Amino acid sequence: MRHNLRILILATALILATAAHAQSQGSYYVSDKFEITLRSGPTLQHKILRMVPTGSRLDVVQNDGEWALVKWNETEGYVQTRFITTELPKEIVIKTLQKRTEQLEQKTSQASDQSGKLGSENKELKAALEQTTSELSRIQQEYASLRSDAAGVLDLKKNYEETHTKLETMTSEAEQLKAMNKELRSDATLRWFMAGAGIVVFSWLVGFVLGRSGRKRKTMLYG
């Protein structure tokens, strides 16, 4: 029983020592509204190396309880532990919160501006979408109407082509008939001309023969 109690006491002491050692190292800050001395040794009789203002960050190298060996701005010296703390000074906390608040307010303002801009763009896009939808509906109606009239258009085209073909055939036949008529008229004119010339020649021959016969009779009578 005593053995177990001894082990418990030793374990508790080890935990406390570990915690004290963990707290003896790390980052510490000068407490609020203070300016402390950084000395060359762990007593008040040692030389003051520098004055450390409130809120300064110190890197603790060793903590012996009353005094701590620290580094600050490349200077190493001793400070009294009652003047330093692991907690951020209120002044730094307030400044940090103020800066964070300003950043959040700026982001909020930017988000509000973007929201208004997106709302305006959304309205424009909605109006453009409605216009496009209306235009698409109109085009679809026109397309349906064209498809409905397509059969009639094809029939008209077919009738036109057939009529055009017939007209070309009739024109060709008319040209042929015109050529034949011209040829016939030319032949008839030639025949009439030949007939008239024959009559003239025949009349001349008759007159010539009759003239010679008359002259012979006169010669015989007066001979």
LUMKENU-272479 format. One record per residue: residue number from 1; chain; x, y, z of N, C-alpha, C in turn. Coordinates in pm, whole numbers, padded with zeros to 5 digits. Atoms other than C-alpha are relative to their C-alpha. Example, Ala and Ser with C-alpha at 12.3 -4.5 7.8 and 13.67 -1.06 7.14 Angstrom:
// residues 2
{1, 'A', {00089, -00119, 00000}, {01230, -00450, 00780}, {00090, 00120, 00000}}
{2, 'A', {-00082, -00119, -00006}, {01367, -00106, 00714}, {-00077, 00109, 00073}}
***
This chain:
// residues 223
{1, 'A', {00084, -00121, 00000}, {00000, 00000, 00000}, {00087, 00126, 00000}}
{2, 'A', {-00091, -00112, -00004}, {00282, 00238, 00095}, {00080, 00011, -00130}}
{3, 'A', {-00074, 00000, 00126}, {00465, 00134, -00221}, {-00081, 00070, -00110}}
{4, 'A', {00087, -00064, 00100}, {00168, 00238, -00436}, {-00012, 00150, 00024}}
{5, 'A', {00010, -00141, -00033}, {00139, 00568, -00251}, {00127, 00074, -00040}}
{6, 'A', {-00128, -00060, 00037}, {00507, 00637, -00307}, {00008, 00020, -00152}}
{7, 'A', {-00002, -00012, 00146}, {00469, 00568, -00681}, {-00090, 00114, -00046}}
{8, 'A', {00093, -00106, 00037}, {00169, 00804, -00700}, {00061, 00138, 00026}}
{9, 'A', {-00063, -00128, -00034}, {00363, 01083, -00522}, {00110, 00032, -00099}}
{10, 'A', {-00108, -00023, 00095}, {00662, 01037, -00753}, {-00055, 00040, -00138}}
{11, 'A', {00060, -00032, 00129}, {00437, 01046, -01064}, {-00054, 00141, -00002}}
{12, 'A', {00053, -00137, -00009}, {00265, 01363, -00944}, {00112, 00103, -00006}}
{13, 'A', {-00114, -00093, -00001}, {00599, 01532, -00877}, {00061, 00009, -00139}}
{14, 'A', {-00056, -00001, 00135}, {00725, 01429, -01223}, {-00085, 00082, -00095}}
{15, 'A', {00091, -00077, 00085}, {00417, 01576, -01392}, {00013, 00149, 00025}}
{16, 'A', {-00015, -00141, -00035}, {00450, 01904, -01202}, {00132, 00056, -00048}}
{17, 'A', {-00131, -00046, 00046}, {00820, 01927, -01285}, {00002, 00019, -00150}}
{18, 'A', {00007, -00012, 00147}, {00749, 01864, -01652}, {-00078, 00124, -00042}}
{19, 'A', {00081, -00117, 00030}, {00480, 02133, -01654}, {00077, 00128, 00029}}
{20, 'A', {-00079, -00118, -00034}, {00709, 02381, -01479}, {00110, 00024, -00101}}
{21, 'A', {-00105, -00012, 00100}, {00985, 02308, -01728}, {-00056, 00050, -00133}}
{22, 'A', {00064, -00043, 00124}, {00745, 02352, -02020}, {-00035, 00147, 00006}}
{23, 'A', {00035, -00141, -00013}, {00632, 02687, -01882}, {00123, 00089, 00008}}
{24, 'A', {-00121, -00079, -00017}, {00990, 02795, -01825}, {00061, 00040, -00134}}
{25, 'A', {-00053, -00031, 00132}, {01059, 02806, -02203}, {-00114, 00046, -00092}}
{26, 'A', {00099, -00047, 00095}, {00884, 02968, -02500}, {00000, 00150, -00009}}
{27, 'A', {00011, -00145, 00019}, {00758, 03321, -02574}, {-00072, 00063, 00118}}
{28, 'A', {00059, -00077, -00110}, {00684, 03569, -02293}, {-00011, 00145, -00045}}
{29, 'A', {00020, -00142, 00032}, {00570, 03933, -02300}, {00015, 00082, 00127}}
{30, 'A', {-00006, -00093, -00113}, {00640, 04231, -02077}, {-00141, 00041, 00037}}
{31, 'A', {00136, -00028, -00044}, {00331, 04296, -01866}, {-00040, 00142, -00036}}
{32, 'A', {00056, -00128, 00041}, {00103, 04593, -01932}, {00056, 00116, 00083}}
{33, 'A', {-00038, -00125, -00064}, {00220, 04947, -01853}, {00129, -00012, 00082}}
{34, 'A', {-00129, 00013, -00069}, {00573, 04852, -01759}, {00113, 00021, -00098}}
{35, 'A', {-00127, -00004, 00071}, {00924, 04920, -01873}, {00102, -00061, 00093}}
{36, 'A', {-00085, 00075, -00092}, {01160, 04666, -01723}, {00145, 00005, -00046}}
{37, 'A', {-00144, -00003, 00027}, {01536, 04634, -01705}, {00047, -00137, -00047}}
{38, 'A', {-00066, 00121, 00048}, {01735, 04380, -01897}, {00144, 00007, 00053}}
{39, 'A', {-00128, -00008, -00070}, {02041, 04306, -01678}, {00096, -00108, -00047}}
{40, 'A', {-00105, 00095, 00040}, {02367, 04127, -01731}, {00003, -00124, 00088}}
{41, 'A', {00004, 00115, -00090}, {02300, 03891, -01436}, {-00131, -00006, 00075}}
{42, 'A', {00128, 00021, -00068}, {02017, 03753, -01219}, {-00009, 00067, 00137}}
{43, 'A', {00015, -00077, -00125}, {02039, 04022, -00945}, {-00021, 00145, -00036}}
{44, 'A', {00022, -00143, 00024}, {01947, 04385, -00906}, {00131, 00077, -00002}}
{45, 'A', {-00128, -00067, 00000}, {02314, 04465, -00863}, {00072, -00009, -00136}}
{46, 'A', {-00065, 00014, 00131}, {02405, 04352, -01215}, {-00034, 00120, -00089}}
{47, 'A', {00010, -00116, 00089}, {02446, 04606, -01490}, {-00127, -00006, -00086}}
{48, 'A', {00117, -00010, 00090}, {02140, 04726, -01682}, {00049, 00012, -00144}}
{49, 'A', {-00042, 00000, 00141}, {02191, 04642, -02046}, {-00095, 00087, -00085}}
{50, 'A', {00097, -00075, 00080}, {01867, 04783, -02193}, {-00129, 00011, 00079}}
{51, 'A', {00135, -00013, -00055}, {01518, 04904, -02097}, {-00098, -00058, -00101}}
{52, 'A', {00093, 00071, 00088}, {01244, 04683, -02239}, {-00140, 00056, 00021}}
{53, 'A', {00133, -00059, -00016}, {00907, 04854, -02310}, {-00111, -00105, 00005}}
{54, 'A', {00118, 00087, -00009}, {00559, 04709, -02256}, {-00034, -00061, -00136}}
{55, 'A', {00042, 00068, 00122}, {00444, 04451, -02510}, {00113, -00060, -00079}}
{56, 'A', {-00113, 00057, 00074}, {00794, 04352, -02620}, {00002, -00152, 00015}}
{57, 'A', {-00005, 00147, -00002}, {00832, 03986, -02712}, {00141, -00043, 00039}}
{58, 'A', {-00128, 00051, -00050}, {01106, 03801, -02526}, {00008, -00150, -00026}}
{59, 'A', {-00023, 00144, 00016}, {01250, 03460, -02615}, {00073, -00051, 00123}}
{60, 'A', {-00055, 00050, -00126}, {01306, 03280, -02285}, {00092, -00118, -00026}}
{61, 'A', {-00098, 00108, 00014}, {01619, 03066, -02280}, {-00002, -00089, 00125}}
{62, 'A', {-00002, 00074, -00126}, {01607, 02966, -01912}, {-00082, 00074, 00104}}
{63, 'A', {00083, -00060, -00103}, {01364, 03027, -01626}, {00031, -00069, 00132}}
{64, 'A', {-00038, 00057, -00131}, {01491, 02979, -01269}, {-00100, 00035, 00109}}
{65, 'A', {00100, -00034, -00101}, {01178, 03107, -01096}, {-00011, 00148, 00020}}
{66, 'A', {00004, -00144, -00023}, {01264, 03463, -00989}, {00057, 00078, -00117}}
{67, 'A', {-00064, -00064, 00115}, {01484, 03549, -01286}, {-00006, -00092, -00121}}
{68, 'A', {00003, 00076, 00126}, {01472, 03442, -01651}, {00104, 00057, -00094}}
{69, 'A', {-00097, -00040, 00103}, {01745, 03447, -01913}, {-00075, 00009, -00132}}
{70, 'A', {00079, -00023, 00120}, {01595, 03598, -02228}, {00086, 00062, -00108}}
{71, 'A', {-00059, -00070, 00113}, {01685, 03725, -02574}, {-00102, 00101, -00053}}
{72, 'A', {00089, -00104, 00054}, {01541, 04053, -02705}, {00082, 00090, -00092}}
{73, 'A', {-00069, -00083, 00100}, {01652, 04234, -03022}, {00150, -00027, -00001}}
{74, 'A', {-00138, 00046, 00010}, {01973, 04033, -03040}, {00084, 00029, 00127}}
{75, 'A', {-00068, -00021, -00128}, {02057, 04117, -02676}, {-00047, -00106, 00099}}
{76, 'A', {00032, 00104, -00098}, {02071, 03843, -02410}, {00028, 00053, 00140}}
{77, 'A', {-00017, -00046, -00138}, {02018, 03924, -02043}, {-00109, -00058, 00089}}
{78, 'A', {00092, 00054, -00100}, {01813, 03862, -01728}, {-00108, 00102, 00033}}
{79, 'A', {00113, -00083, -00043}, {01470, 03995, -01633}, {-00070, -00073, 00114}}
{80, 'A', {00077, 00060, -00108}, {01253, 03938, -01326}, {-00129, -00061, -00058}}
{81, 'A', {00113, 00073, 00058}, {00984, 03681, -01403}, {-00134, 00060, 00038}}
{82, 'A', {00129, -00056, -00042}, {00715, 03874, -01213}, {-00046, 00113, -00092}}
{83, 'A', {00036, -00106, 00092}, {00723, 04137, -01484}, {-00033, -00051, -00142}}
{84, 'A', {00028, 00056, 00132}, {00668, 03899, -01777}, {-00114, -00101, 00011}}
{85, 'A', {00115, 00090, 00003}, {00372, 03682, -01880}, {-00008, -00069, -00135}}
{86, 'A', {00019, 00073, 00127}, {00282, 03422, -02141}, {-00120, 00052, -00077}}
{87, 'A', {00119, -00054, 00065}, {-00040, 03608, -02216}, {00034, 00127, -00076}}
{88, 'A', {-00019, -00123, 00076}, {-00058, 03878, -02479}, {-00045, 00120, 00081}}
{89, 'A', {00044, -00122, -00068}, {-00070, 04227, -02330}, {-00129, 00053, -00060}}
{90, 'A', {00129, -00050, 00045}, {-00405, 04398, -02349}, {00015, 00097, -00118}}
{91, 'A', {-00021, -00096, 00107}, {-00263, 04671, -02572}, {00017, -00070, -00135}}
{92, 'A', {-00021, 00076, 00125}, {-00148, 04415, -02832}, {-00130, -00068, -00041}}
{93, 'A', {00127, 00066, 00031}, {-00477, 04226, -02803}, {-00098, 00098, -00063}}
{94, 'A', {00093, -00101, 00051}, {-00675, 04546, -02857}, {00037, 00041, -00142}}
{95, 'A', {-00044, -00039, 00134}, {-00464, 04650, -03156}, {-00027, -00111, -00101}}
{96, 'A', {00026, 00113, 00091}, {-00491, 04302, -03306}, {-00148, -00011, -00033}}
{97, 'A', {00144, 00007, 00023}, {-00868, 04300, -03257}, {-00048, 00115, -00088}}
{98, 'A', {00038, -00115, 00082}, {-00898, 04649, -03404}, {00037, -00023, -00146}}
{99, 'A', {-00044, 00027, 00136}, {-00696, 04548, -03708}, {-00087, -00106, -00065}}
{100, 'A', {00085, 00106, 00053}, {-00899, 04232, -03748}, {-00140, 00052, -00030}}
{101, 'A', {00132, -00059, 00023}, {-01221, 04432, -03714}, {-00002, 00083, -00127}}
{102, 'A', {-00009, -00080, 00122}, {-01109, 04675, -03982}, {00004, -00087, -00125}}
{103, 'A', {-00007, 00092, 00115}, {-01022, 04385, -04214}, {-00137, -00061, -00029}}
{104, 'A', {00133, 00060, 00019}, {-01363, 04225, -04153}, {-00098, 00102, -00056}}
{105, 'A', {00088, -00104, 00052}, {-01540, 04558, -04213}, {00027, 00025, -00147}}
{106, 'A', {-00037, -00021, 00141}, {-01348, 04602, -04539}, {-00054, -00115, -00086}}
{107, 'A', {00051, 00115, 00073}, {-01436, 04248, -04649}, {-00152, 00004, -00011}}
{108, 'A', {00146, -00010, 00002}, {-01799, 04307, -04552}, {-00045, 00102, -00104}}
{109, 'A', {00033, -00103, 00099}, {-01806, 04627, -04758}, {00020, -00051, -00142}}
{110, 'A', {-00027, 00056, 00133}, {-01647, 04449, -05054}, {-00106, -00104, -00037}}
{111, 'A', {00102, 00101, 00027}, {-01893, 04161, -05019}, {-00134, 00066, -00033}}
{112, 'A', {00124, -00072, 00027}, {-02182, 04410, -05010}, {00001, 00060, -00140}}
{113, 'A', {-00012, -00056, 00136}, {-02054, 04586, -05322}, {-00014, -00109, -00105}}
{114, 'A', {00008, 00111, 00096}, {-02008, 04253, -05499}, {-00141, -00054, -00008}}
{115, 'A', {00138, 00049, 00000}, {-02356, 04146, -05390}, {-00089, 00090, -00084}}
{116, 'A', {00080, -00093, 00081}, {-02507, 04463, -05538}, {00032, -00013, -00147}}
{117, 'A', {-00041, 00014, 00140}, {-02305, 04420, -05855}, {-00056, -00129, -00059}}
{118, 'A', {00053, 00128, 00049}, {-02406, 04055, -05885}, {-00151, 00007, -00018}}
{119, 'A', {00145, -00016, 00016}, {-02769, 04154, -05827}, {-00035, 00072, -00128}}
{120, 'A', {00023, -00075, 00124}, {-02750, 04408, -06110}, {00029, -00088, -00122}}
{121, 'A', {-00034, 00089, 00111}, {-02574, 04158, -06337}, {-00105, -00110, -00015}}
{122, 'A', {00101, 00105, 00005}, {-02834, 03897, -06244}, {-00126, 00050, -00070}}
{123, 'A', {00117, -00058, 00067}, {-03114, 04132, -06352}, {00024, 00011, -00151}}
{124, 'A', {-00033, -00013, 00142}, {-02937, 04203, -06681}, {-00002, -00136, -00070}}
{125, 'A', {-00002, 00134, 00059}, {-02880, 03833, -06743}, {-00143, -00055, -00013}}
{126, 'A', {00139, 00047, 00005}, {-03245, 03759, -06661}, {-00074, 00064, -00116}}
{127, 'A', {00065, -00070, 00111}, {-03363, 04026, -06906}, {00050, -00053, -00134}}
{128, 'A', {-00056, 00054, 00124}, {-03125, 03895, -07174}, {-00054, -00140, -00027}}
{129, 'A', {00053, 00136, 00017}, {-03248, 03540, -07113}, {-00144, 00004, -00048}}
{130, 'A', {00140, -00012, 00044}, {-03611, 03646, -07148}, {-00007, 00043, -00146}}
{131, 'A', {-00002, -00045, 00139}, {-03532, 03831, -07472}, {00042, -00113, -00095}}
{132, 'A', {-00047, 00112, 00082}, {-03342, 03531, -07609}, {-00107, -00107, -00012}}
{133, 'A', {00107, 00100, 00003}, {-03625, 03296, -07513}, {-00113, 00042, -00093}}
{134, 'A', {00105, -00051, 00088}, {-03879, 03519, -07688}, {00042, -00008, -00146}}
{135, 'A', {-00051, 00006, 00136}, {-03661, 03540, -07999}, {00003, -00144, -00051}}
{136, 'A', {-00003, 00141, 00037}, {-03616, 03163, -08000}, {-00141, -00051, -00032}}
{137, 'A', {00139, 00042, 00026}, {-03994, 03112, -07977}, {-00049, 00053, -00135}}
{138, 'A', {00041, -00059, 00128}, {-04049, 03350, -08270}, {00063, -00075, -00118}}
{139, 'A', {-00070, 00072, 00107}, {-03788, 03171, -08482}, {-00060, -00139, -00019}}
{140, 'A', {00061, 00132, 00010}, {-03943, 02834, -08399}, {-00135, 00006, -00072}}
{141, 'A', {00128, -00017, 00067}, {-04285, 02960, -08509}, {00019, 00023, -00150}}
{142, 'A', {-00028, -00025, 00141}, {-04143, 03094, -08835}, {00049, -00126, -00070}}
{143, 'A', {-00050, 00124, 00059}, {-03964, 02766, -08896}, {-00114, -00099, -00024}}
{144, 'A', {00114, 00089, 00016}, {-04283, 02569, -08837}, {-00088, 00046, -00117}}
{145, 'A', {00079, -00053, 00111}, {-04468, 02801, -09079}, {00066, -00031, -00134}}
{146, 'A', {-00072, 00032, 00124}, {-04199, 02752, -09343}, {-00012, -00147, -00035}}
{147, 'A', {00016, 00144, 00025}, {-04219, 02376, -09302}, {-00140, -00031, -00050}}
{148, 'A', {00138, 00022, 00043}, {-04597, 02396, -09341}, {-00019, 00041, -00146}}
{149, 'A', {00013, -00049, 00136}, {-04562, 02595, -09663}, {00094, -00068, -00098}}
{150, 'A', {-00102, 00061, 00086}, {-04279, 02381, -09797}, {-00062, -00085, -00110}}
{151, 'A', {00063, 00087, 00100}, {-04512, 02132, -09972}, {-00057, 00082, -00115}}
{152, 'A', {00055, -00085, 00104}, {-04695, 02411, -10155}, {00109, 00063, -00086}}
{153, 'A', {-00111, -00058, 00076}, {-04365, 02571, -10256}, {00057, -00101, -00097}}
{154, 'A', {-00054, 00104, 00088}, {-04240, 02241, -10398}, {-00094, -00026, -00118}}
{155, 'A', {00097, 00020, 00109}, {-04564, 02196, -10595}, {00008, 00114, -00103}}
{156, 'A', {-00012, -00114, 00091}, {-04535, 02547, -10739}, {00127, -00009, -00084}}
{157, 'A', {-00126, 00013, 00073}, {-04176, 02483, -10833}, {-00011, -00106, -00109}}
{158, 'A', {00017, 00108, 00097}, {-04270, 02157, -11004}, {-00085, 00047, -00118}}
{159, 'A', {00087, -00050, 00107}, {-04553, 02324, -11199}, {00074, 00100, -00088}}
{160, 'A', {-00078, -00099, 00076}, {-04322, 02606, -11302}, {00097, -00069, -00094}}
{161, 'A', {-00096, 00070, 00085}, {-04060, 02365, -11429}, {-00069, -00070, -00116}}
{162, 'A', {00074, 00067, 00108}, {-04319, 02166, -11625}, {-00047, 00102, -00104}}
{163, 'A', {00047, -00104, 00092}, {-04470, 02484, -11775}, {00115, 00058, -00081}}
{164, 'A', {-00117, -00053, 00068}, {-04126, 02614, -11860}, {00048, -00096, -00109}}
{165, 'A', {-00042, 00100, 00099}, {-04039, 02288, -12036}, {-00095, 00000, -00120}}
{166, 'A', {00098, -00003, 00108}, {-04364, 02299, -12235}, {00019, 00126, -00084}}
{167, 'A', {-00018, -00125, 00073}, {-04302, 02662, -12329}, {00122, -00008, -00092}}
{168, 'A', {-00119, 00016, 00083}, {-03953, 02579, -12453}, {-00029, -00090, -00121}}
{169, 'A', {00035, 00090, 00112}, {-04094, 02292, -12662}, {-00085, 00073, -00103}}
{170, 'A', {00087, -00072, 00093}, {-04366, 02512, -12809}, {00078, 00108, -00075}}
{171, 'A', {-00082, -00101, 00067}, {-04114, 02786, -12882}, {00085, -00060, -00109}}
{172, 'A', {-00082, 00069, 00100}, {-03889, 02540, -13059}, {-00084, -00040, -00121}}
{173, 'A', {00088, 00040, 00110}, {-04181, 02408, -13266}, {-00041, 00122, -00081}}
{174, 'A', {00040, -00121, 00071}, {-04289, 02762, -13350}, {00114, 00050, -00089}}
{175, 'A', {-00115, -00040, 00081}, {-03938, 02843, -13473}, {00013, -00088, -00123}}
{176, 'A', {-00006, 00092, 00114}, {-03939, 02534, -13688}, {-00109, 00032, -00102}}
{177, 'A', {00109, -00033, 00092}, {-04282, 02622, -13834}, {00028, 00131, -00073}}
{178, 'A', {-00032, -00128, 00062}, {-04164, 02977, -13898}, {00104, -00019, -00110}}
{179, 'A', {-00103, 00026, 00102}, {-03857, 02848, -14083}, {-00061, -00069, -00121}}
{180, 'A', {00064, 00070, 00111}, {-04069, 02610, -14289}, {-00087, 00094, -00081}}
{181, 'A', {00087, -00094, 00069}, {-04317, 02885, -14372}, {00082, 00095, -00087}}
{182, 'A', {-00087, -00088, 00076}, {-04035, 03111, -14480}, {00053, -00070, -00123}}
{183, 'A', {-00052, 00077, 00113}, {-03894, 02837, -14698}, {-00107, -00020, -00107}}
{184, 'A', {00109, 00019, 00094}, {-04234, 02769, -14854}, {-00030, 00129, -00076}}
{185, 'A', {00026, -00128, 00065}, {-04291, 03134, -14925}, {00110, 00031, -00101}}
{186, 'A', {-00110, -00023, 00093}, {-03950, 03154, -15085}, {-00017, -00084, -00126}}
{187, 'A', {00023, 00089, 00116}, {-04031, 02856, -15310}, {-00115, 00053, -00085}}
{188, 'A', {00115, -00049, 00076}, {-04368, 03003, -15411}, {00038, 00124, -00080}}
{189, 'A', {-00045, -00121, 00072}, {-04208, 03335, -15503}, {00084, -00038, -00120}}
{190, 'A', {-00085, 00043, 00110}, {-03952, 03155, -15715}, {-00084, -00059, -00112}}
{191, 'A', {00084, 00061, 00104}, {-04222, 02957, -15895}, {-00078, 00107, -00077}}
{192, 'A', {00070, -00108, 00068}, {-04423, 03271, -15968}, {00094, 00078, -00091}}
{193, 'A', {-00097, -00070, 00083}, {-04112, 03439, -16096}, {00033, -00079, -00127}}
{194, 'A', {-00031, 00085, 00115}, {-04029, 03146, -16323}, {-00119, -00004, -00097}}
{195, 'A', {00118, 00004, 00088}, {-04385, 03131, -16447}, {-00014, 00129, -00080}}
{196, 'A', {00010, -00128, 00070}, {-04387, 03501, -16532}, {00106, 00013, -00106}}
{197, 'A', {-00108, -00007, 00099}, {-04051, 03477, -16706}, {-00032, -00090, -00119}}
{198, 'A', {00035, 00090, 00110}, {-04177, 03181, -16909}, {-00104, 00061, -00092}}
{199, 'A', {00104, -00063, 00083}, {-04481, 03373, -17018}, {00060, 00108, -00089}}
{200, 'A', {-00063, -00108, 00078}, {-04267, 03667, -17128}, {00079, -00057, -00116}}
{201, 'A', {-00082, 00060, 00108}, {-04030, 03446, -17323}, {-00092, -00060, -00108}}
{202, 'A', {00092, 00059, 00098}, {-04320, 03260, -17480}, {-00066, 00107, -00088}}
{203, 'A', {00064, -00109, 00079}, {-04487, 03585, -17582}, {00098, 00058, -00101}}
{204, 'A', {-00102, -00057, 00090}, {-04166, 03711, -17733}, {00023, -00093, -00119}}
{205, 'A', {-00021, 00096, 00108}, {-04116, 03391, -17930}, {-00120, 00002, -00096}}
{206, 'A', {00119, -00004, 00088}, {-04474, 03403, -18060}, {00002, 00124, -00088}}
{207, 'A', {-00005, -00123, 00077}, {-04431, 03761, -18162}, {00109, -00004, -00105}}
{208, 'A', {-00111, 00009, 00095}, {-04101, 03686, -18327}, {-00038, -00087, -00119}}
{209, 'A', {00038, 00090, 00109}, {-04240, 03396, -18524}, {-00107, 00065, -00089}}
{210, 'A', {00105, -00063, 00077}, {-04547, 03582, -18630}, {00055, 00116, -00084}}
{211, 'A', {-00059, -00111, 00075}, {-04336, 03878, -18735}, {00073, -00048, -00125}}
{212, 'A', {-00074, 00053, 00113}, {-04120, 03669, -18966}, {-00098, -00052, -00107}}
{213, 'A', {00097, 00052, 00098}, {-04420, 03503, -19122}, {-00064, 00114, -00078}}
{214, 'A', {00063, -00113, 00068}, {-04574, 03841, -19206}, {00093, 00059, -00103}}
{215, 'A', {-00096, -00058, 00091}, {-04256, 03965, -19371}, {00014, -00091, -00124}}
{216, 'A', {-00013, 00092, 00115}, {-04232, 03651, -19588}, {-00120, 00014, -00093}}
{217, 'A', {00118, -00014, 00087}, {-04586, 03695, -19717}, {00011, 00126, -00085}}
{218, 'A', {-00013, -00123, 00077}, {-04522, 04053, -19818}, {00103, -00016, -00112}}
{219, 'A', {-00103, 00019, 00101}, {-04213, 03949, -20002}, {-00054, -00082, -00116}}
{220, 'A', {00054, 00084, 00104}, {-04399, 03681, -20194}, {-00104, 00079, -00081}}
{221, 'A', {00102, -00075, 00073}, {-04679, 03919, -20288}, {00064, 00103, -00094}}
{222, 'A', {-00062, -00105, 00085}, {-04452, 04187, -20422}, {00110, -00058, -00086}}
{223, 'A', {-00109, 00058, 00079}, {-04206, 03952, -20570}, {-00043, -00024, -00136}}
***
